[in-house]
Amino acid sequence: MPNRKAPHPKKGKSSIDLQPDAIEAKRDAQLAEIERIRTRRGKLEGCSKNAYVMLTRGWGRASWHVRAELLKASGWLLYVERLRDIWPEM
């Protein structure tokens, strides 16, 4: 698998918060939400499993920009999981 480099962020105001403390706090909050899902359902599957993988596998090697992007993507996956709690047939 070829090594892919993340695109360089555009100059100017970014919509992503690149403060390391904020990124770590948001990651901890999302991992806690994933743990609540695991406790409630007994296992992880689907979007919650993918979000967990995003937040654990390769996290240490990722740059802060990539970590912020991973948080954004996993946040959407957890949003879908919250919708599944409301509408279980999804």
C-alpha positions in Angstrom: 0.0 0.0 0.0 1.6 3.3 -1.0 2.2 6.0 1.6 -0.2 8.8 1.1 0.5 12.2 2.4 -2.3 14.4 3.8 -2.9 17.5 1.8 -1.4 20.6 3.2 -4.0 22.8 4.9 -5.0 25.9 3.0 -3.7 29.2 4.2 -6.2 31.3 6.1 -8.9 30.5 8.6 -9.4 26.7 9.0 -12.7 25.2 10.1 -10.7 22.6 12.1 -9.4 23.3 15.6 -5.8 22.3 15.7 -5.1 22.9 19.4 -3.7 19.7 20.8 -5.5 20.0 24.1 -8.8 20.5 22.4 -8.2 17.5 20.1 -7.3 15.2 23.0 -10.3 16.3 25.0 -12.6 15.7 22.0 -11.0 12.3 21.4 -11.6 11.3 25.0 -15.2 12.4 24.8 -15.8 10.4 21.7 -14.1 7.3 23.1 -16.3 7.6 26.2 -19.4 7.8 24.0 -18.1 4.7 22.1 -17.7 2.9 25.5 -21.3 3.8 26.5 -22.5 2.3 23.2 -20.4 -0.9 23.8 -21.9 -1.1 27.4 -25.5 -0.6 26.2 -25.3 -3.0 23.2 -22.8 -5.5 24.4 -20.5 -5.1 21.4 -19.4 -2.6 18.8 -20.5 -2.9 15.2 -21.1 -0.7 12.2 -20.4 2.9 12.5 -19.4 2.8 16.2 -16.7 0.1 15.4 -15.4 2.3 12.5 -15.3 5.3 14.8 -13.3 3.3 17.4 -10.8 2.2 14.8 -10.4 5.8 13.5 -9.6 7.0 17.0 -7.2 4.2 18.0 -5.4 2.7 15.0 -2.5 4.9 13.8 -3.5 7.8 16.1 0.0 8.1 17.5 1.7 8.5 14.1 -0.9 11.0 12.8 -0.2 14.7 12.6 -2.5 17.1 14.5 -4.2 18.1 11.3 -5.0 14.4 10.4 -6.2 13.8 14.0 -8.6 16.7 13.7 -9.9 15.2 10.4 -10.3 11.8 12.0 -12.3 13.4 14.9 -14.5 15.1 12.4 -15.2 11.9 10.5 -15.7 9.8 13.7 -18.0 12.5 15.0 -20.3 11.9 11.9 -20.2 8.2 12.5 -21.2 8.6 16.1 -24.0 10.9 14.9 -25.3 8.1 12.8 -25.2 5.8 15.8 -27.2 8.3 17.8 -29.8 8.2 15.0 -29.9 4.4 15.2 -30.8 4.7 18.9 -33.8 6.9 17.9 -34.8 4.9 14.8 -33.5 1.3 15.4 -34.6 0.0 11.9 -31.8 2.1 10.2 
